[in-house]
């Protein structure tokens, strides 16, 4: 019984982290595209960089390294 609960929690963590990462990825891409018209190059580079760094986080999460990918995502979004 405990093993089933642990497996359920692991799956929920992976799913939650995946959804949050996809939201951040699409938000960063969308805001980066919108900022192109204002020519704010620093924010455009930062947003596209964030979107680019979300890809390895999604890959790590798919290989069940959800702790490492969660730590990376937290550090990326704090700054």
Secondary structure, 3 states (H helix, E strand, C coil): CHHHHHHHHHHHHHHHHHHHHHHHHHHHHHHHHHHHCCCCHHHHHHHHHHHHHHHHHHHHHHCCCHHHHHHHHHHHHHC
